[in-house]
């Protein structure tokens, strides 16, 4: 198998997570190194439609660039503190 990416798409509640987990375990049984990224996971390499991760400098740059939207941006900004 030369595939590097497998995407499981469907409607909510249809079993995407169950299916993706099955595929992951099945491929691991063959000794493959597999990573499972679920939608909404901030570590997801391609899921930025609803999630954006910025450092403090990047956030300040955006707030400076779009001063009229600062209140809206701040309303939907959640700070993540690494422990």
N, C-alpha and C positions, 0 to 999 in steps of 0.2 A: 504494500500500500504506500503510495507516494503522497497521499493527502496530508497536508500540514494543518488544515483547519476544517473542523466539522461544526456546522451551525444547526441548532435545533430551534425551529420557529413554529409557533402556533398560537392559538388563542389562550388566554389565561385559564388555568385549571385543567389543561388538556394532558398534562403529564410530561411537560418538557424537562423538568428537573429530574424526574424519575428516569426518563429515557437517556438524558445526558449522563447521569450517574452510571447507568448500566453500560453505556458505551465506554466511559472512562475505565470502569473496572475490567471490562472485557479486553480493552487494549492493553491495560497494565498486566493482565495475565500472559500476554505475549511479550512482556518485558519492555514495553514502550514507556517512555517518560511522558506522562500526560498531565496537562493542567486543565482544570475545569473552571471556567469563568461564568458566573451567573449574572443575569441582568441586574444592574444597580450596584454591582460590586465595584468599589472605587479603584480596585486594581485591574479591572477589565481593560484590555489593551485597545478596545474599539468602541466601548459604550460611553460616549460623551454627550449623547443627546440630552440627557437630563442631569448629568453629573459632570462637574468641572472641578478639578483640583488645582488650586493656585497657591503659590507661596505668598507671604505678606507683601513682598516687593511687587509681584505681578498684580495682586489685588489693588494696591495703591496706584499702579500705572493705569489700570482700567478705570478706577474711580476718578482719576485726574483727567483721563481722556474723555470720559462721558459724565461731566458734572451734573447735567440735568437728570440723569438716571441714577444718581447715587442712592437716593432713598429706596428705589425699587431694587437695586442690586443688593443693598444692605438687608432689605427685607427677606431676601431669599438666600442669604449667605449664612452658612453655618461653619463656625470655626472648629477644626479638629485638632485636638492636642494629643500628640504622641506621648505615651507613658512608658 
